[in-house]
């Protein structure tokens, strides 16, 4: 019998408790994350969503449901085109924004060498495992199917996007974290639009956590390349990226409709 009457609320509260406590201590310490206590606290904060998802699932539905949740990390037979979407779509956004910067704003951007491909692969793997990807166990693995049981896919996506954006708030004041270089508003807008894209991918792959983890890692990796090429990212560039992601999200809604955001039915619990 379930010991939690409102699992979604419990998940959100526990996620914020874990993450904001860890990041709050990190902020007070004033230590930049690295191979030190700061790095451990930064990592622990990022693991708030998956930890909360596992704990609440275990308490609500038992160990078998917990195993079923985690098993979706290995749902890899989804069609190769979806792997292309997960890895390349963020690249299309970033490259398009850079081209617009170069052509319209005349922002100087070095052309990467052949080693860029290997670096990008390494960044995607790193970001998928240690820098954001595993959040998806919570956001898409736990929260999205439950929201989609009561709401259409678009409403569920926007709700997760808002919570996800607010959840990141402490990172904007932690020394040494790349969020401190970002303007808050375009990050918030992009987060909500990205949530629609994540739902599209999740429902289209019939609930593959592997693919949304890969997409999350790819988003962070491609965004990191802007720093590697320019050593910074200005607000206009981030606004361009946010608007491009919004266009993609609007396209998804126009093609698939708000009910499922996919040709498949939305994933529910």
Secondary structure as UniProt FT lines:
FT   HELIX           7..29
FT   HELIX           37..46
FT   HELIX           48..61
FT   HELIX           63..71
FT   HELIX           72..74
FT   HELIX           80..100
FT   HELIX           101..105
FT   TURN            114..115
FT   HELIX           116..129
FT   HELIX           133..135
FT   HELIX           137..144
FT   HELIX           145..150
FT   HELIX           153..167
FT   HELIX           169..173
FT   TURN            175..176
FT   HELIX           178..181
FT   HELIX           184..204
FT   TURN            205..206
FT   HELIX           209..230
FT   HELIX           235..256
FT   TURN            258..260
//
